[in-house]
Amino acid sequence: MKYLIVGLGNPGREYAETRHNVGFKVLDAFVAKKGGDAADIRFKTDRLGDVTSVRVKNKMLTLLKPSTYMNLSGKAVAYWMQKENIPIENVLIVVDDIAFDFGVLRMRSKGSDGGHNGLKDICTVLGSQNYSRLRVGVGGDFSRGQQIDYVLGEWSEAEKEKMGEVTDDAIKAIENFALMGVDKAMNIVNTKKSPKE
């Protein structure tokens, strides 16, 4: 059984530590964790993104970090779905969300884009909102009109200290999605508390 796990973000060193790139950060942590078992697990630059494959028990996960920039993520998602012959129900998008406090995770099997340009483009290209998404809370502590500056801003020192716990929880959520299915994974993810203060 094959799955496509897509971490949304923007390519380039200047975006690496920004809140908008938490999808990239989660997938990097996933590869780092699995790399302890097999050193050949690492991202390779391919068409429309950086890609690698990770086996979780009897499931094969293709991990994708699109190189198309956030607002054009749909093109990369559609290409890799087709290339790997992965149905939409086996796609999970990992994305930042300002509606939740830092570190809060929420999984959904479908739904609106919530104003997120990456999800909006995926919906437009796929012609469907019926793909699963793992929303990673990045907080919303910004003034009116400052949303772009906030999501393109870098993590605070306090957030950096807790990031390991957040990525560990997200990795577990991704594994549960593949092993249990989205409904059971949602029940686990959506009841977990945020990282302790």
N, C-alpha and C positions, 0 to 999 in steps of 0.2 A: 504494500500500500504506500502510495507516494503523496507527499504533502509539500506545499509551497508556503514558506514562512518569509514574509517580507517585512523588513524593518525600514520605516520611512525616515528620510533625512536628506540633507544636502551634501554633495561631495565637496571635498576641499578642506584643507587643514584649518581654515578660518572658522569653519562651522563645527568642527569636531566635538567641542565641549559645550555646545549650545543646547538649550532645552529642546529645540525643534528636532534635534538629532538623537533623541533617546531611543528611537527604533534601531538606529545603527549601533548604539552603545549596548543594547540588549543582545543583539546578534553577535557582536564582538565578544561579549562575555560568554555567550553560549559556545562559540568556537574555542575560546581560551579554556573553558572547562573541559570540553571534549578532547581538546588537543593534548591533554594529559594522558589520554589513553592511546591516541594515535597521532603522532607528530605531523602526519601528512594532511591533517584537517586544517586548512587555512583558506582564506578567500583568494580567489583568482579573478582578475579583471577579464570580463567577457562582454558579450553584447548587452548594452544598456544597463550594466551593473557589475558589482562584485558578487561572486557566487561561490558556494561550496555545498557539499552534501554531508549530512550527518545521519548516522543510523541510530535510532532509539528503539531498542529491542527489535521487533520485526517490521518497523516502519522506517521508510527512507524520507528524510526531510531535506528539501532543497532550500537553502537559506540565501536570500537575495537582498542586497543593498543597492537600490537603483541609483544609477549615475545620471539620471535625467533631470535632477533637481525636483524638489518636493511637488511643485505645481504640475508636473508632467509625469507623475509616478505611474499612471495607468498604462502607458505604453510599455513600460518594462514588465509590469505585472502580466499584461495580456500576452506578451511575447513568451515569457517563461512558462506560463500556464500551457500555452500551445506547444512549445518545444518539449516540455516534460510530460505532456498529456495528463495534466492535473485538473480535475473538475473543480468548479467553484466552491463546492462544499468542503474541499480539502485545502482551501486557501485561508491563511490567517495573516492579517495585517497588524503589525505592532506600531503604535502611533502615540505621539504626545497628546495630552488633553489638559487644557487650562481649566476645565470645569471641576477637576478633582484636585485635592491637596497633593502635595508632593508625595510620591511613592504609593498612592492608592491605585490599585489595579482593578479594572472592570473589563469583563469579556462579554461580547454580544455576538449572536449568530447572524445578525443583519441589523439594518437601521439606517438612519439618515447620516449625512456627513458631519452634522453638528457644526457646520461652518469651517471645517478643516479642509484646506485646499487640496491636500494630498488625497484624502478620501473622496473629495468631490470629483477629482480627475479620474480616479479609479472607477467610480460609479459611472461616469460619462463614457469612458472607453469600454467598460464591460457591459454597459447597458443594464446594470443590475445593482441593487443594494444588498443582495443576498450573499455576502461574503462575511466571514467572521473577522472580528477585530479585537485586539487586546489593547485597551486604552491605558496608558501609563500617565498618571497624574503628575503634572509639573507645577501645580499651583497657579494662582491667578492674581498675584499681588502686584498689580500694576494700575496706573491711573487710566482714565478714559482716553482712548486714542493712542495708548502706548503698547498695544498688544504685540505688534510686530517687533518692537524693540525688546520686549520681554522674552518672547519665544526665541529670538535670535541672540539673546543674552546668555552669558555663561552661568554655570551652576555656582551657587554660593558655597562657601567652605563647609557649612553645615550639611548641605545637600551632598557634597562630594563624600563626606564621611559616611553617609547612609546609603550611598549608591550601590555598594556591594550587596546589601540586603535586598534592595529593589530589583537589581538584575537577577539575583538568585531566585526571587519569587516569580519573576517574569519567565525565567528559564523553566521552572517547574510548571508554570501555567501552559507553556508551549508544549512541553512533554505530555501533560495531561490531555491537551487538545488532541494530540496525535494518538495517544494510547486509549483514551476513554471516549472520545467524541466531545463535541462542543457543549452539549447539554450538561453532562456530568462535570466537565471542566469548569463551566460557568458556575455551578453550584459551589465548587471549592473556592474559586478565585473571588467571587463576588461577596463572600462572607468574611474574608480575611481582613483584619484591621491593617491600617497603614503602619509604616515603620514607627517604632516607639520614639517619643521625643527624648 
